[in-house]
Amino acid sequence: MQDLLDIRVLAALEPISSFSPARLRELLDYCHVESVAQGSDPFKDHPPVGQSVYLLRGELEVEYEDNNRVVIRAGSEWARHPIGKRQPDIRAAQALSNVQLLRVNDDLLDRMVTWDQFTYHDDVKPMAVKEGSESAVKRLLNSGMFSAENLSNSPFAYLPSANIGELLNRIEAIAVWDKDVIIREGDEGDYYYLIESGRAQVTRLVGGANLVLAELKAGDVFGEEALISDSKRNATVTMKSNGVLLRLKKQDFMQLMQEPLLHRISYQDAKQKVAQGAVWLDVRHPPEYRHDKLPGAINVPLNDIRNAIGVLNRATPYIAYCQSGRRSAAAAFILAQAGYDVYVLENGLWSVPKAQQQ
């Protein structure tokens, strides 16, 4: 299966096709490919709840709750999109041949799409640069700070999407040297760190001797425990080589973990506002918009939202939506700062009955 699943396979899927080659390679580790024998129902024991499921090979007949039956063929336009996202719930499915399916966690995929789409925004400024480091946003994005692993397990998994741009503007890069002590056990927490390049060692004083707890490498983060718990550092981190660290001040870290005030709205309330003249604003990528948009929606992708300021009618209320509500929160924050009357559809299309999507 490994010879089948490579970045060329992922690059043909939506919205994954928007990822860079490096991002695609990273996503490979979070994809599960399964083989299903002809005549079997792949969703009988493993329904696609919380997953994006794509057909990679073969033919699959899917029966939906509205009694519709659709035959999906690998390589078709339908196969480029997750099975069942556009239609009513799946009642049953049958492999018409031996098939291969790809499954990926919905929440992780949505986080990755949100970060990737937002961080190429024109409004994002370069990071602060110290000691001659040639830092910039693209370098930051390639640093591993926003890797799939960190978006799953680090504090960035909980960062409100409306704060992504500000985070990128507040992070700074510093050059460090072999044997530099970055944080010291017992000190107050002041920064959250990521190793862009170089190696470090984590130690703790036990019985008068330094006990090595961990070895850190490029892409690893440290320092968040003392910030979140507001306690003293519980270990010492020492560089074991020259390198570059990315860091975020404690005050910035704590502020950015709080979501700014956004006007969130349920689907039922949003429908009423649309009936009164509000406009659906789909901030996803164009292929996603074409596949399952809301009636009457206009498409302004998140990475183009700044360019829409002054073009969108300031007298019109807008209801921003995406797949989950993450990208639309980031877009709404930008538009609200520019003086627009904008709402965020709570939980995005995940909250909308599938029969009411086009």
Secondary structure by P-SEA (a helix, b strand, c coil): ccccccaaaaaaccccccccaaaaaaacccbbbbbbcccccccccccccccbbbbcbbbbbbbccccbbbbbbcccccccccccccccccccccccccbbbbbccaaaaaaaaaaaaaaaccccccccccccccccaaaaaaccccccccccccccccccccaaaaaaacbbbbbbccccccccccccccbbbbbccccbbbbbbcccbbbbcccccccccccaaaaaacccccbbbbbcccbbbbbbcaaaaaaaacccccccccaaaaaaaaaabbbbbbcccaaaaacccccbbbbbcccccccccccccccbbbbbbcccaaaaaaaaaaaaaaccbbbbcccccccccccccc
